[in-house]
Structures are given as C-alpha cells and as structure tokens.
Amino acid sequence: MTKPRVLVLRAPGTNCDIETAYAFEMAGAEAVSIHVQQLIERPILADNFQILCFPGGFSYGDDIAAGRVLATQLSVHLKDAIEGFRSEDRLVLGICNGFQIMMRLGIFFDEPSTNPPATLTWNAQGRFEDRWVHLKVCNATSPFLDGIDQLYLPMAHAEGRFVVRDDASKTRLLDQNQVALRYSDASGGTSDEVLPFPLNPNGAALNLAGLCDESGRVFGLMPHPERHLFATHHPFWTRREEQPEHGEGLAIFQNAVKFFA
C-alpha cells in the first residue's frame, strides 16, 4: 500500500508539529512539516498530499484570539488550497489550536465565516486547563473515529469552550451528525446538558470536544491524541494490571491512514 502523505502545517508559535508528524508516521503515513509561508509561496505543494493537519500550539502567540491570525492568513492566501482538501476525497484534521484555526476559517460550515453557527471561546472558568479527560465518540461515520467508542486523552487550552449561536444552530449540528466527540464520565456517559467540571473541563455546550463537517472527513478536536501514543503516556500506567500495546490516541491517526487503504 502506498503511504498517504500528510501536510502538517506549522506557523510561528506552533509547538506540536513534530509530535503530530511522528504520530502519523507511527500510523503508517508519510508526514511532511511545512511552514505556512512556504505554502503561500507555492500553494501547488498542497496537491501532493492526501491529509492536511493543523497541529496544536499557539500560532502567532494566539494574538487577538486563538488561531485567528493564521486563519486570516489562510483565508486570504490559501483559500483554494484549503477548499481542495475540504471538497475532494481527502482528510483534514485539527488538534487544539488546529481546531481553533479551523473554527475561525469556518471550514465545518457552509455559512460565511463572518456569521458562524458556533465558535470556540474562553473556558468558562477563565483560565488555562491542563488535565486528562474522558471522551465519548458520537459520530461513528467520521473516518477518524471509525471503530472507536471511548477515548482518554490529555487536553491543555484556555480557549476551548464550544458555544453555539442559538438553539436552531444547536439543533442543526445535532441533526447533521456534526457533534463528533463529547466530554463524558469514565463510563462514557454524556448528554446535551453541560456536565460539571472537571468532566467537562471548559463548560462547552453539548459537552463538545470534537466537531466534524457533514462528510466526517473534516474533523477537529480540543484534546491531544498525539500525546497518548504509548501505553506509558497514560497517567496511571504503573498501576494498570494489563498494558495495551498502544496509547488510545494512536487509533485516530491509524484511521486516517486506513481511509486511503
């Protein structure tokens, strides 16, 4: 099988691109880290990749708002390249700051990005949170989440609270099966009502931790799957009687590779 190629897009302040590229390579892909300025100079480079990934970090220092500067840069200079991944039979993944960038781009919705049905904003408690969270998969049609029911992953962000414009937008997201991943309790229990802290670490509406477009091929999440690739990444690994072969986050990257098998 030919390895799918992954474009890991980085910018000043991005700091998870190496780990994310490693995760894709561990899953069987060929990952290439490309600076946004290099892609602006040669947008045709994007044609050589099957997967586009926006990794975590603090692109441009999260000035103005998390992901805002890079998203504006992309919408001005690389709109056609981004739309190529979205409209063709390719995949797009955004992790933490990458998810924030995707939300600012409006890549999940057909509505103009100037009036989106939802966005990401400051955590309800108004501070940075860094902890492990339980997650429940709610969209099994997304290639990234195929065969996954629950996940336990670390999160680390200050602007990860998902908010919706109105009840009609919330209903539409649910009806279109775009709510892909929710914060849950250890058993996978979740609901449309906001769970208490720390189960829901930021107060997100619908307990949303991950969102996809209607096709499921465009997926963003706030937790970091690239930080749970090995069993020893688990915070309680020394107390487990049986060790799994891999960390739970690897499955997301393996699924992306499997999509092109």
Secondary structure, DSSP 8 states (H G I E B T S, - for coil): ----EEEEEE-TTB-SHHHHHHHHHHHT-EEEEEEHHHHHH-GGGGGG-SEEEE--B-GGGG-SSTTHHHHHHHHHHSHHHHHHHHHTT-EEEEETHHHHHHHHHTTT-SS-TTS-SEEEE--TTSS-EEEEEEEEE--TTSGGGTT--EEEEEEEESS-EEEES-HHHHHHHHHTT-EEEEEE-TT----SS---TTTSSS--GGGEEEEE-TTSSEEEESS-GGG--SGGGSTTGGG-SS--SS-TTHHHHHHHHHTT-
